[in-house]
Amino acid sequence: MEAEGSFHLGFNVSKDKTKEYVTLRFTISQHSRDRILLESLVKFLDCGSIISHSNRNEVYFAVTVFSDIIHKIIPLFNEYPLIGNKKLDFLDFVKIAEIVKSKDHLTKEGLEKIKVINSNMNSRRVPMSA
């Protein structure tokens, strides 16, 4: 499932527009015919939810609760390591999670550090050479 999984980062602004904050999200997408597979992940990991869009033939397993990311998703991929660019994205995701866990994301410097790490993740990453 490596190709269908993604480590995402979101930047949001508070309602009063005085603070920017970070959200982490892990997702796996599959064709809608594989919904049962993703539902089994929710049960097995005891976290996440299933998201579907009426205009697509895809379903998503998504984990957005920070404690689930720290205590379930990160340990899972530490035990069963990814390879290639996904591994690099995961390692960056872990760095960001550690910054958030330590509350350093609440500082301007910490937020900038997260933005630098994020600037090279996922589709913005330079692919590894073979």
MDTraj code that builds the backbone (N, CA, C; nanometers):
import mdtraj as md
import numpy as np

residues = "MET GLU ALA GLU GLY SER PHE HIS LEU GLY PHE ASN VAL SER LYS ASP LYS THR LYS GLU TYR VAL THR LEU ARG PHE THR ILE SER GLN HIS SER ARG ASP ARG ILE LEU LEU GLU SER LEU VAL LYS PHE LEU ASP CYS GLY SER ILE ILE SER HIS SER ASN ARG ASN GLU VAL TYR PHE ALA VAL THR VAL PHE SER ASP ILE ILE HIS LYS ILE ILE PRO LEU PHE ASN GLU TYR PRO LEU ILE GLY ASN LYS LYS LEU ASP PHE LEU ASP PHE VAL LYS ILE ALA GLU ILE VAL LYS SER LYS ASP HIS LEU THR LYS GLU GLY LEU GLU LYS ILE LYS VAL ILE ASN SER ASN MET ASN SER ARG ARG VAL PRO MET SER ALA".split()
xyz = np.array([
    [0.0810, -0.1202, 0.0000],
    [0.0000, 0.0000, 0.0000],
    [0.0847, 0.1258, 0.0000],
    [0.2152, 0.1153, -0.0096],
    [0.2997, 0.2325, 0.0030],
    [0.2624, 0.3431, -0.0939],
    [0.2340, 0.3110, -0.2172],
    [0.2076, 0.4141, -0.3178],
    [0.0817, 0.4930, -0.2883],
    [-0.0130, 0.4340, -0.2158],
    [-0.1393, 0.5018, -0.1889],
    [-0.1405, 0.5765, -0.0559],
    [-0.0334, 0.5681, 0.0205],
    [-0.0293, 0.6345, 0.1500],
    [0.0412, 0.7681, 0.1417],
    [-0.0024, 0.8617, 0.2256],
    [0.0592, 0.9946, 0.2260],
    [0.0652, 1.0518, 0.3667],
    [0.1714, 1.1255, 0.3905],
    [0.1893, 1.1989, 0.5154],
    [0.1683, 1.3454, 0.4819],
    [0.0641, 1.4044, 0.5383],
    [0.0263, 1.5427, 0.5043],
    [0.0454, 1.6350, 0.6234],
    [0.0630, 1.7592, 0.5884],
    [0.0738, 1.8643, 0.6879],
    [-0.0176, 1.9776, 0.6454],
    [-0.0922, 2.0321, 0.7394],
    [-0.1778, 2.1455, 0.7087],
    [-0.1411, 2.2640, 0.7959],
    [-0.1509, 2.3807, 0.7377],
    [-0.1304, 2.5046, 0.8133],
    [-0.2639, 2.5765, 0.8170],
    [-0.3099, 2.6052, 0.9367],
    [-0.4384, 2.6714, 0.9541],
    [-0.4192, 2.7975, 1.0361],
    [-0.5123, 2.8884, 1.0217],
    [-0.5080, 3.0142, 1.0962],
    [-0.6256, 3.0164, 1.1926],
    [-0.6006, 3.0654, 1.3131],
    [-0.7070, 3.0742, 1.4132],
    [-0.8177, 3.1677, 1.3648],
    [-0.9341, 3.1513, 1.4237],
    [-1.0498, 3.2322, 1.3829],
    [-1.0226, 3.3823, 1.3947],
    [-0.9472, 3.4195, 1.4962],
    [-0.9174, 3.5629, 1.5115],
    [-0.7956, 3.6053, 1.4284],
    [-0.7419, 3.5111, 1.3498],
    [-0.6307, 3.5349, 1.2561],
    [-0.5022, 3.5819, 1.3251],
    [-0.4879, 3.5478, 1.4534],
    [-0.3677, 3.5899, 1.5248],
    [-0.2643, 3.4778, 1.5354],
    [-0.3059, 3.3526, 1.5130],
    [-0.2147, 3.2399, 1.5287],
    [-0.2269, 3.1443, 1.4110],
    [-0.1135, 3.0900, 1.3733],
    [-0.1106, 2.9854, 1.2719],
    [-0.0781, 2.8550, 1.3442],
    [-0.1448, 2.7480, 1.3068],
    [-0.1161, 2.6207, 1.3719],
    [-0.1046, 2.5096, 1.2690],
    [-0.0481, 2.3990, 1.3135],
    [-0.0132, 2.2881, 1.2265],
    [-0.1024, 2.1690, 1.2569],
    [-0.1475, 2.1007, 1.1525],
    [-0.2187, 1.9752, 1.1700],
    [-0.1465, 1.8675, 1.0890],
    [-0.1388, 1.7489, 1.1444],
    [-0.0775, 1.6355, 1.0765],
    [-0.1862, 1.5366, 1.0388],
    [-0.1662, 1.4707, 0.9249],
    [-0.2661, 1.3740, 0.8777],
    [-0.1958, 1.2645, 0.7990],
    [-0.2327, 1.1418, 0.8286],
    [-0.1867, 1.0274, 0.7511],
    [-0.3074, 0.9712, 0.6771],
    [-0.2921, 0.9459, 0.5472],
    [-0.4029, 0.8890, 0.4695],
    [-0.3549, 0.7741, 0.3827],
    [-0.4467, 0.6847, 0.3566],
    [-0.4284, 0.5787, 0.2575],
    [-0.5517, 0.5826, 0.1695],
    [-0.5308, 0.5844, 0.0393],
    [-0.6451, 0.5823, -0.0527],
    [-0.6489, 0.4489, -0.1269],
    [-0.7690, 0.4050, -0.1552],
    [-0.7922, 0.2824, -0.2301],
    [-0.9169, 0.3013, -0.3159],
    [-0.9319, 0.2157, -0.4148],
    [-1.0546, 0.2144, -0.4936],
    [-1.1700, 0.1810, -0.3999],
    [-1.2853, 0.2337, -0.4285],
    [-1.4011, 0.2149, -0.3410],
    [-1.4367, 0.0676, -0.3196],
    [-1.3999, -0.0188, -0.4132],
    [-1.4295, -0.1621, -0.3948],
    [-1.3493, -0.2214, -0.2781],
    [-1.2439, -0.1510, -0.2337],
    [-1.1595, -0.1986, -0.1240],
    [-1.1920, -0.1319, 0.0089],
    [-1.3105, -0.0767, 0.0204],
    [-1.3530, -0.0083, 0.1435],
    [-1.3392, -0.0974, 0.2663],
    [-1.3741, -0.2247, 0.2523],
    [-1.3669, -0.3173, 0.3668],
    [-1.2241, -0.3290, 0.4182],
    [-1.1269, -0.3271, 0.3271],
    [-0.9865, -0.3320, 0.3674],
    [-0.9520, -0.2121, 0.4567],
    [-0.9937, -0.0943, 0.4145],
    [-0.9636, 0.0253, 0.4934],
    [-1.0411, 0.0270, 0.6244],
    [-1.1645, -0.0238, 0.6222],
    [-1.2416, -0.0332, 0.7468],
    [-1.1731, -0.1268, 0.8458],
    [-1.1074, -0.2301, 0.7925],
    [-1.0356, -0.3218, 0.8818],
    [-0.9153, -0.2524, 0.9465],
    [-0.8563, -0.1550, 0.8775],
    [-0.7475, -0.0776, 0.9385],
    [-0.7968, 0.0042, 1.0570],
    [-0.9148, 0.0638, 1.0435],
    [-0.9727, 0.1405, 1.1538],
    [-0.9878, 0.0507, 1.2764],
    [-1.0385, -0.0709, 1.2546],
    [-1.0581, -0.1642, 1.3663],
    [-0.9248, -0.2128, 1.4220],
    [-0.8329, -0.2505, 1.3343],
    [-0.7052, -0.3048, 1.3773],
    [-0.6226, -0.2016, 1.4542],
    [-0.6146, -0.0812, 1.4020],
    [-0.5340, 0.0238, 1.4655],
    [-0.6097, 0.0996, 1.5740],
    [-0.7411, 0.0792, 1.5794],
    [-0.8267, 0.1482, 1.6761],
    [-0.8097, 0.3000, 1.6661],
    [-0.8078, 0.3462, 1.5404],
    [-0.7993, 0.4903, 1.5171],
    [-0.8353, 0.5181, 1.3721],
    [-0.8511, 0.6454, 1.3425],
    [-0.8789, 0.6868, 1.2053],
    [-1.0254, 0.6776, 1.1694],
    [-1.0521, 0.7190, 1.0462],
    [-1.1883, 0.7142, 0.9945],
    [-1.1819, 0.6901, 0.8449],
    [-1.2970, 0.6558, 0.7894],
    [-1.3096, 0.6319, 0.6462],
    [-1.3809, 0.7514, 0.5851],
    [-1.3231, 0.8029, 0.4786],
    [-1.3803, 0.9173, 0.4081],
    [-1.4042, 0.8757, 0.2642],
    [-1.5221, 0.9093, 0.2150],
    [-1.5504, 0.8828, 0.0739],
    [-1.6150, 1.0059, 0.0125],
    [-1.5959, 1.0185, -0.1170],
    [-1.6539, 1.1299, -0.1921],
    [-1.7521, 1.0711, -0.2928],
    [-1.8688, 1.1276, -0.2994],
    [-1.9725, 1.0719, -0.3867],
    [-1.9361, 1.0794, -0.5343],
    [-1.8479, 1.1704, -0.5721],
    [-1.8137, 1.1856, -0.7129],
    [-1.6847, 1.1134, -0.7528],
    [-1.6277, 1.0319, -0.6631],
    [-1.5049, 0.9579, -0.6912],
    [-1.5219, 0.8113, -0.6554],
    [-1.4448, 0.7287, -0.7184],
    [-1.4441, 0.5864, -0.6856],
    [-1.3304, 0.5539, -0.5898],
    [-1.3053, 0.6439, -0.4945],
    [-1.1990, 0.6260, -0.3972],
    [-1.2541, 0.6378, -0.2556],
    [-1.1881, 0.5669, -0.1664],
    [-1.2133, 0.5828, -0.0233],
    [-1.0792, 0.6067, 0.0440],
    [-1.0838, 0.6749, 0.1569],
    [-0.9622, 0.7109, 0.2281],
    [-0.9712, 0.6662, 0.3730],
    [-0.8617, 0.6118, 0.4209],
    [-0.8407, 0.5898, 0.5631],
    [-0.7605, 0.7110, 0.6084],
    [-0.8088, 0.7848, 0.7060],
    [-0.7410, 0.9072, 0.7496],
    [-0.7258, 0.9084, 0.9015],
    [-0.6061, 0.9428, 0.9455],
    [-0.5784, 0.9601, 1.0880],
    [-0.5358, 1.1043, 1.1075],
    [-0.6112, 1.1759, 1.1898],
    [-0.5833, 1.3171, 1.2144],
    [-0.5624, 1.3497, 1.3624],
    [-0.5978, 1.2598, 1.4505],
    [-0.5829, 1.2847, 1.5944],
    [-0.4343, 1.2719, 1.6284],
    [-0.3784, 1.3797, 1.6828],
    [-0.2342, 1.3844, 1.7060],
    [-0.1858, 1.2687, 1.7929],
    [-0.2568, 1.2365, 1.8992],
    [-0.2125, 1.1272, 1.9872],
    [-0.2123, 0.9933, 1.9129],
    [-0.3039, 0.9731, 1.8196],
    [-0.3042, 0.8501, 1.7394],
    [-0.1850, 0.8466, 1.6437],
    [-0.1500, 0.9606, 1.5898],
    [-0.0326, 0.9675, 1.5018],
    [0.0931, 0.9342, 1.5815],
    [0.1060, 0.9930, 1.7001],
    [0.2245, 0.9717, 1.7846],
    [0.2313, 0.8288, 1.8383],
    [0.1191, 0.7752, 1.8853],
    [0.1202, 0.6470, 1.9562],
    [0.0869, 0.5259, 1.8704],
    [0.0336, 0.5482, 1.7503],
    [-0.0058, 0.4338, 1.6674],
    [0.0587, 0.4346, 1.5286],
    [0.0473, 0.5449, 1.4567],
    [0.0968, 0.5493, 1.3189],
    [0.2494, 0.5515, 1.3143],
    [0.3129, 0.6389, 1.3894],
    [0.4594, 0.6454, 1.3882],
    [0.5214, 0.5143, 1.4366],
    [0.4748, 0.4558, 1.5479],
    [0.5321, 0.3265, 1.5883],
    [0.5105, 0.2154, 1.4839],
    [0.3977, 0.2185, 1.4143],
    [0.3711, 0.1178, 1.3109],
    [0.4776, 0.1227, 1.2015],
    [0.5083, 0.2436, 1.1538],
    [0.6072, 0.2558, 1.0466],
    [0.7506, 0.2473, 1.0978],
    [0.7711, 0.2655, 1.2266],
    [0.9033, 0.2370, 1.2823],
    [0.9264, 0.0859, 1.2864],
    [0.8203, 0.0111, 1.3154],
    [0.8313, -0.1347, 1.3209],
    [0.8341, -0.1972, 1.1811],
    [0.7585, -0.1404, 1.0886],
    [0.7515, -0.1907, 0.9512],
    [0.7933, -0.0774, 0.8569],
    [0.9238, -0.0574, 0.8422],
    [0.9740, 0.0598, 0.7686],
    [0.9331, 0.0641, 0.6214],
    [0.9119, 0.1845, 0.5756],
    [0.8876, 0.2112, 0.4344],
    [1.0225, 0.2173, 0.3628],
    [1.0171, 0.2264, 0.2304],
    [1.1394, 0.2419, 0.1527],
    [1.1230, 0.3592, 0.0565],
    [1.2320, 0.4039, 0.0004],
    [1.2271, 0.5077, -0.1024],
    [1.1851, 0.6429, -0.0490],
    [1.1231, 0.7210, -0.1375],
    [1.0802, 0.8568, -0.1021],
    [0.9755, 0.8584, 0.0075],
    [0.8908, 0.7548, 0.0147],
    [0.7906, 0.7504, 0.1223],
    [0.8582, 0.7434, 0.2585],
    [0.9705, 0.6711, 0.2656],
    [1.0435, 0.6644, 0.3919],
    [1.0946, 0.8026, 0.4291],
    [1.1469, 0.8754, 0.3311],
    [1.1961, 1.0103, 0.3578],
    [1.0822, 1.1024, 0.4014],
    [0.9656, 1.0892, 0.3377],
    [0.8490, 1.1681, 0.3794],
    [0.8095, 1.1322, 0.5223],
    [0.8118, 1.0031, 0.5539],
    [0.7788, 0.9598, 0.6890],
    [0.8764, 1.0187, 0.7904],
    [1.0059, 1.0123, 0.7608],
    [1.1057, 1.0656, 0.8538],
    [1.0870, 1.2155, 0.8752],
    [1.0517, 1.2884, 0.7697],
    [1.0213, 1.4314, 0.7848],
    [0.8948, 1.4515, 0.8678],
    [0.7953, 1.3681, 0.8447],
    [0.6702, 1.3724, 0.9202],
    [0.6990, 1.3524, 1.0696],
    [0.7873, 1.2583, 1.1006],
    [0.8253, 1.2327, 1.2401],
    [0.8944, 1.3548, 1.2998],
    [0.9844, 1.4178, 1.2238],
    [1.0516, 1.5398, 1.2728],
    [0.9486, 1.6469, 1.3080],
    [0.8506, 1.6640, 1.2206],
    [0.7467, 1.7642, 1.2442],
    [0.6628, 1.7266, 1.3660],
    [0.6287, 1.5986, 1.3772],
    [0.5501, 1.5528, 1.4925],
    [0.6253, 1.5784, 1.6226],
    [0.7554, 1.5596, 1.6220],
    [0.8359, 1.5848, 1.7420],
    [0.8372, 1.7340, 1.7770],
    [0.8426, 1.8187, 1.6760],
    [0.8378, 1.9636, 1.7001],
    [0.7031, 2.0006, 1.7629],
    [0.5956, 1.9435, 1.7099],
    [0.4622, 1.9711, 1.7646],
    [0.4502, 1.9143, 1.9059],
    [0.4988, 1.7936, 1.9252],
    [0.4917, 1.7286, 2.0574],
    [0.5631, 1.8119, 2.1638],
    [0.6767, 1.8723, 2.1268],
    [0.7527, 1.9530, 2.2223],
    [0.6967, 2.0946, 2.2366],
    [0.5922, 2.1250, 2.1592],
    [0.5262, 2.2567, 2.1597],
    [0.6106, 2.3666, 2.0950],
    [0.7206, 2.3297, 2.0304],
    [0.8032, 2.4290, 1.9631],
    [0.7321, 2.4898, 1.8423],
    [0.6292, 2.4229, 1.7931],
    [0.5527, 2.4775, 1.6800],
    [0.4779, 2.6046, 1.7189],
    [0.4685, 2.6305, 1.8474],
    [0.3993, 2.7505, 1.8949],
    [0.4872, 2.8747, 1.8870],
    [0.6146, 2.8538, 1.8534],
    [0.7047, 2.9677, 1.8361],
    [0.7212, 2.9962, 1.6871],
    [0.7570, 3.1187, 1.6578],
    [0.7797, 3.1572, 1.5179],
    [0.8920, 3.0733, 1.4571],
    [0.9976, 3.0502, 1.5336],
    [1.1109, 2.9728, 1.4852],
    [1.0716, 2.8281, 1.4572],
    [0.9954, 2.7695, 1.5488],
    [0.9507, 2.6314, 1.5311],
    [0.8604, 2.6163, 1.4104],
    [0.7705, 2.7112, 1.3918],
    [0.6797, 2.7083, 1.2770],
    [0.7581, 2.7218, 1.1464],
    [0.8582, 2.8077, 1.1454],
    [0.9419, 2.8230, 1.0250],
    [1.0200, 2.6952, 0.9962],
    [1.0692, 2.6299, 1.1003],
    [1.1413, 2.5036, 1.0828],
    [1.0491, 2.3986, 1.0200],
    [0.9253, 2.3933, 1.0660],
    [0.8276, 2.3005, 1.0095],
    [0.8029, 2.3321, 0.8626],
    [0.7905, 2.4589, 0.8306],
    [0.7654, 2.4977, 0.6911],
    [0.8816, 2.4587, 0.5999],
    [1.0033, 2.4700, 0.6489],
    [1.1200, 2.4297, 0.5697],
    [1.1167, 2.2778, 0.5458],
    [1.0903, 2.2014, 0.6496],
    [1.0820, 2.0559, 0.6342],
    [0.9708, 2.0207, 0.5359],
    [0.8549, 2.0823, 0.5524],
    [0.7392, 2.0539, 0.4672],
    [0.7645, 2.0902, 0.3209],
    [0.8508, 2.1871, 0.2971],
    [0.8741, 2.2335, 0.1597],
    [0.9391, 2.1287, 0.0713],
    [0.9877, 2.0206, 0.1308],
    [1.0518, 1.9154, 0.0522],
    [0.9782, 1.7817, 0.0654],
    [0.8558, 1.7840, 0.1131],
    [0.7820, 1.6589, 0.1316],
    [0.6887, 1.6312, 0.0140],
    [0.6563, 1.5042, 0.0004],
    [0.5582, 1.4541, -0.0964],
    [0.5935, 1.4959, -0.2385],
    [0.5047, 1.5596, -0.3094],
    [0.5275, 1.5903, -0.4505],
    [0.6386, 1.6936, -0.4701],
    [0.6788, 1.7624, -0.3648],
    [0.7859, 1.8616, -0.3758],
    [0.9243, 1.8005, -0.3536],
    [0.9288, 1.6746, -0.3135],
    [1.0565, 1.6072, -0.2876],
    [1.1256, 1.5743, -0.4196],
    [1.2550, 1.5931, -0.4210],
    [1.3330, 1.5519, -0.5374],
    [1.3457, 1.3995, -0.5289],
    [1.3023, 1.3270, -0.6327],
    [1.3048, 1.1799, -0.6270],
    [1.4455, 1.1251, -0.6066],
    [1.4516, 1.0135, -0.5337],
    [1.5787, 0.9464, -0.5114],
    [1.6216, 0.8822, -0.6427],
    [1.7496, 0.8828, -0.6680],
    [1.7981, 0.8154, -0.7887],
    [1.8172, 0.6667, -0.7590],
    [1.8053, 0.5868, -0.8633],
    [1.8158, 0.4415, -0.8460],
    [1.9574, 0.3961, -0.8252],
])
top = md.Topology()
chain = top.add_chain()
for i, resn in enumerate(residues, 1):
    res = top.add_residue(resn, chain, resSeq=i)
    for name in ("N", "CA", "C"):
        top.add_atom(name, md.element.get_by_symbol(name[0]), res)
traj = md.Trajectory(xyz[None], top)
